[in-house]
């Protein structure tokens, strides 16, 4: 018979940690909940850091709840300002950098990720920053308002959204991308080209197939010999899991903290959710980390239920979105190594691309076609298998794919 869970500690006061705490109370858990966060802020959702907070000088930080509400409304003990640095799995005690100790029955690791550092710009004479927290976003916003010359290293979603915000405000922006095109792992070529064209129309310049080799006090040097004038460099070359605590616990780590479909790790009583979790993806055919808003929220909600004795497997297909100028682009599942079927006119500003491997739909991308994406996400999640000929027809109603055959 399962032992009662009277004391849950959540390490990580971000979106996954906050949503897990909410879900525990929402499912009737009455025991103690302690949430430990390294930042001074209460939990907030990170998409705003490269979206709303950069586009408007007046945009407030959108917290999941205000600090007082965690305790007064939900009865969650929120401990911020010091990271958890150690854990004794036998005694079931978590300790923080400032010497505090927190006992637990069940532990949720919602430690997220941290930016991958660019060695060539460590100790650079030029101002270099990453975009991972509220203070980073506010600092970058000040450069946008000053119309600084900005070099962005990395043509991923965060870098491109930052480029969009800066270009809209009249900044001179150059994006350095080591690959031959933008978001090559997520976008088909036609969408990469569409995004690049939208940025170029706003004055953004691109350098492809090059990396940063060094800097001066007012410029960046590239591997191809080019030197680009800059007041600020924003580095967005990906993230790595914050798995130091998991490593001390002896958990299997191979690019993330391995979990099963219920969020359980290899150590009894310890769970993991969010960006740090290495979870199976049917669409990808392997275990991956899913660094998205939707996963941080929805996986955390499912894992919270499992921590208090339910059995709720989480296997939602990965999904994310990005808004750049007049483009809303959404991606579900995996677009790589698949046959692509266009739905709509790819030369227009509204279409979708469906990715298939054999008879299986493993991914989809929409450009200004939110209704298509809403259905395609459901089709992928249900592992529905409509006929390829139907998908190729512009008149095919996607809802038919979910009807009983």
Protein Blocks (a to p, Z undefined) as FASTA:
>chain_A
ZZddfbdcdehjdfklmmmmmmmmmnopabdcddddfblbdcddfklmmmmmmmpmklcc
ddfbdfklmmmmnopacdehiacfbdcfklopaddfkopacddfbdcddebpaddddfkl
goiabdcdddfbfklmmmmmmmmmnopacddehjafklmmmmmmmmmnopacddddfbfb
ehkllpcfklmmmmmmmmmmnopacdehiacfbdcfkbccdfkopacddfbdcddebjad
dfklmmmnopacehiacddfkopafbehiacedjklccddfklopacddddfklmmmmmm
mmmmmmnopacddfbdcdddddehjaccddehjfehiacddedjfkbcbdcddddehjbc
fbdcdehilklmmmmmmmmmnopacdfklmmpmkbcfklmmpcZZ
